[in-house]
Amino acid sequence: MTERGYTSWGRFPQINQLGRSFAWRSDELPVTSEDTDSLLPYGNGRSYGDVCLNRGGIVLSTRGLNRFINFDPEAGILRCEAGVLLAEILQLIVPAGWFLAVSPGTRYATVGGALANDVHGKNHHQAGAFGCHVIAFELLRSDGSRNLCSREENKELFGATIGGLGLTGLITWVELQLRPVNGSMLKEETLKFANVDEFFHLSEASDQDFEYTVAWVDCASKGDSLGRGLFARANHVPSETVQAKVDLEPRISVPFQLPCSLINGFTLKMFNAWWYRRQRERRKTRKVHFQPFFYPLDSIGNWNLMYGPKGLLQYQCVLPGEDGREVLRQMLAIIAQSGNGSFLAVLKIFGERLSPGLLSFPRPGVTLALDFPNSPDVFRLLDRLDDMTREVGGAVYPAKDARMSADSFHSYFPAYEKFSEYVDPDFSSSFWRRVSGDEL
Ligand SMILES: Cc1cc2nc3c(=O)[nH]c(=O)nc-3n(C[C@H](O)[C@H](O)[C@H](O)COP(=O)(O)OP(=O)(O)OC[C@H]3O[C@@H](n4cnc5c(N)ncnc54)[C@H](O)[C@@H]3O)c2cc1C
């Protein structure tokens, strides 16, 4: 076992913990005792906060579980080990005419990590979350049992593990249903919108005909321009040649951690105004390869280092119903007023399709995601946004959280008590101890 600083993408909190690497799916779990504390699976650390961290415990690093087990190119069914990256899956399946049914905004997540956070993508309004497309997986528990989980077999463990934040055991392999494509290209339209009301109109007008919709929002804009931005909508289109190459590493990277954050009120305002004006036309259309469309942030490696030594906090909430729309307006005004905020603030409407995951985050409503440089002011701001999210019956995304309170968690995830019954007694995380009120 090695001790090293396993980090999450936000680089906050920073924790030293023991790591045990898994190299084969029949490896056994380490035995814990009262002194050696708890276990937690660790995929590729692309979660922003502490769901993949386990202060004082052991993380089970899964990147060695990197083998494909079976691929049926007729039916589009893939079985692979849990540490395979989504990028590696795309490299295999796109030339064969298939794509991930749901993909998050990074291809550097592992399939096990994507399942355990029940990630969502730009097609949530049509396809639901990742868990909707999981056929089966194997779950290794600390009692040594290997449980085949599907909608028919061990279905309670199936539901608890999808979005189960790594707490129900170690997923060793996953079987996925893919969606067919005819090439690697999409046709994308980008439309400028002048304020948040226009965003809602565009979403309503697009969600039926476009498989992928998402908006970037200028979170520094105020007044009549509050919530202005760029709305992207796209569909896969046939392409004669398949540019199958998927970058397993970014081509350029931030080489080292900057001594202080480059992100401040001034740079944010400048960037947001420039990005909004960069597109002169109201509507722009292009054919685009799936890599820049789905994974724009992956093009610069280690971009998180730009936030300096204190790291960053992501915040993603979902706000349901008509009241949620009003709360979104209030939140955008508070964020703009605070002078904190994000280069990349994202808005999207989640659809009605529910995931089998007990603790799944996506639910019908509007979702806002943005990141902030870590500072005491930001903690106060996010506490305020939490209160607003709670009042409207919404939720905050654990995959991006490092600070929500136990009370907030219980309100966001009413299935929490039922879920707790399936938590493996030897598994825990820094996140879990905080939100279950069991912090050391
Ligand atoms: C640039 C960027 C864009 C993103 N965009 C999106 C987005 O659009 N939508 C979205 O939903 N998320 C998004 N995310 C978040 C990211 O997709 C998720 O946090 C994902 O779960 C990370 O996967 P990972 O393999 O790195 O897992 P980790 O972050 O290492 O772990 C995530 C969780 O999975 C558990 N886990 C990992 N492997 C296993 C296993 N084998 N068995 C059991 N549990 C396991 C861990 O214990 C932990 O709780 C984004 C992240 C980044 C950095």
The ligand as an SDF file (V2000), in Angstrom:
LIG
                    3D

 53 58  0  0  0  0  0  0  0  0999 V2000
  -14.0560   18.9570  -16.6580 C   0  0  0  0  0  0  0  0  0  0  0  0
  -15.1160   18.1620  -15.9440 C   0  0  0  0  0  0  0  0  0  0  0  0
  -16.3850   18.1200  -16.4750 C   0  0  0  0  0  0  0  0  0  0  0  0
  -17.3860   17.3890  -15.8280 C   0  0  0  0  0  0  0  0  0  0  0  0
  -18.6320   17.3630  -16.3720 N   0  0  0  0  0  0  0  0  0  0  0  0
  -19.6160   16.6570  -15.7770 C   0  0  0  0  0  0  0  0  0  0  0  0
  -20.9160   16.5700  -16.3410 C   0  0  0  0  0  0  0  0  0  0  0  0
  -21.1870   17.1510  -17.3850 O   0  0  0  0  0  0  0  0  0  0  0  0
  -21.8460   15.8110  -15.7130 N   0  0  0  0  0  0  0  0  0  0  0  0
  -21.5720   15.1250  -14.5670 C   0  0  0  0  0  0  0  0  0  0  0  0
  -22.4570   14.4460  -14.0480 O   0  0  0  0  0  0  0  0  0  0  0  0
  -20.3380   15.1690  -13.9990 N   0  0  0  0  0  0  0  0  0  0  0  0
  -19.3770   15.9180  -14.5810 C   0  0  0  0  0  0  0  0  0  0  0  0
  -18.1100   15.9680  -14.0310 N   0  0  0  0  0  0  0  0  0  0  0  0
  -17.8520   15.1700  -12.8230 C   0  0  0  0  0  0  0  0  0  0  0  0
  -17.3000   13.7570  -13.1650 C   0  0  0  0  0  0  0  0  0  0  0  0
  -17.8510   13.2770  -14.3560 O   0  0  0  0  0  0  0  0  0  0  0  0
  -17.7050   12.8030  -12.0570 C   0  0  0  0  0  0  0  0  0  0  0  0
  -17.2610   13.2850  -10.8160 O   0  0  0  0  0  0  0  0  0  0  0  0
  -17.1880   11.3690  -12.2790 C   0  0  0  0  0  0  0  0  0  0  0  0
  -17.8580   10.5510  -11.3640 O   0  0  0  0  0  0  0  0  0  0  0  0
  -15.6860   11.2520  -12.0710 C   0  0  0  0  0  0  0  0  0  0  0  0
  -15.2780    9.9170  -12.3110 O   0  0  0  0  0  0  0  0  0  0  0  0
  -13.8970    9.3410  -11.7520 P   0  0  0  0  0  0  0  0  0  0  0  0
  -13.6600    8.0470  -12.4310 O   0  0  0  0  0  0  0  0  0  0  0  0
  -12.8310   10.3580  -11.8350 O   0  0  0  0  0  0  0  0  0  0  0  0
  -14.2950    9.0090  -10.2450 O   0  0  0  0  0  0  0  0  0  0  0  0
  -13.7520    9.6120   -8.8920 P   0  0  0  0  0  0  0  0  0  0  0  0
  -13.9370   11.0740   -8.9230 O   0  0  0  0  0  0  0  0  0  0  0  0
  -12.4160    9.0760   -8.5670 O   0  0  0  0  0  0  0  0  0  0  0  0
  -14.8240    8.9610   -7.8910 O   0  0  0  0  0  0  0  0  0  0  0  0
  -16.1790    9.3600   -7.9810 C   0  0  0  0  0  0  0  0  0  0  0  0
  -17.0410    8.4960   -7.0640 C   0  0  0  0  0  0  0  0  0  0  0  0
  -17.1120    7.1990   -7.6120 O   0  0  0  0  0  0  0  0  0  0  0  0
  -16.7250    6.2240   -6.6860 C   0  0  0  0  0  0  0  0  0  0  0  0
  -16.0990    5.1550   -7.4650 N   0  0  0  0  0  0  0  0  0  0  0  0
  -15.1080    5.2820   -8.3810 C   0  0  0  0  0  0  0  0  0  0  0  0
  -14.8170    4.0770   -8.8930 N   0  0  0  0  0  0  0  0  0  0  0  0
  -15.6320    3.1800   -8.2840 C   0  0  0  0  0  0  0  0  0  0  0  0
  -15.7670    1.7630   -8.3520 C   0  0  0  0  0  0  0  0  0  0  0  0
  -15.0440    1.0080   -9.1690 N   0  0  0  0  0  0  0  0  0  0  0  0
  -16.6830    1.1700   -7.5310 N   0  0  0  0  0  0  0  0  0  0  0  0
  -17.4600    1.9080   -6.6980 C   0  0  0  0  0  0  0  0  0  0  0  0
  -17.3670    3.2410   -6.6100 N   0  0  0  0  0  0  0  0  0  0  0  0
  -16.4580    3.8650   -7.3900 C   0  0  0  0  0  0  0  0  0  0  0  0
  -15.7900    6.9560   -5.7320 C   0  0  0  0  0  0  0  0  0  0  0  0
  -15.7510    6.3490   -4.4590 O   0  0  0  0  0  0  0  0  0  0  0  0
  -16.4510    8.3270   -5.6780 C   0  0  0  0  0  0  0  0  0  0  0  0
  -17.4880    8.3180   -4.7370 O   0  0  0  0  0  0  0  0  0  0  0  0
  -17.0920   16.6840  -14.6340 C   0  0  0  0  0  0  0  0  0  0  0  0
  -15.7890   16.7290  -14.1070 C   0  0  0  0  0  0  0  0  0  0  0  0
  -14.8180   17.4650  -14.7530 C   0  0  0  0  0  0  0  0  0  0  0  0
  -13.4210   17.4990  -14.1540 C   0  0  0  0  0  0  0  0  0  0  0  0
  1  2  1  0
  2  3  1  0
  2 52  2  0
  3  4  2  0
  4  5  1  0
  4 50  1  0
  5  6  2  0
  6  7  1  0
  6 13  1  0
  7  8  2  0
  7  9  1  0
  9 10  1  0
 10 11  2  0
 10 12  1  0
 12 13  2  0
 13 14  1  0
 14 15  1  0
 14 50  1  0
 15 16  1  0
 16 17  1  0
 16 18  1  0
 18 19  1  0
 18 20  1  0
 20 21  1  0
 20 22  1  0
 22 23  1  0
 23 24  1  0
 24 25  2  0
 24 26  1  0
 24 27  1  0
 27 28  1  0
 28 29  2  0
 28 30  1  0
 28 31  1  0
 31 32  1  0
 32 33  1  0
 33 34  1  0
 33 48  1  0
 34 35  1  0
 35 36  1  0
 35 46  1  0
 36 37  1  0
 36 45  1  0
 37 38  2  0
 38 39  1  0
 39 40  1  0
 39 45  2  0
 40 41  1  0
 40 42  2  0
 42 43  1  0
 43 44  2  0
 44 45  1  0
 46 47  1  0
 46 48  1  0
 48 49  1  0
 50 51  2  0
 51 52  1  0
 52 53  1  0
M  END
$$$$
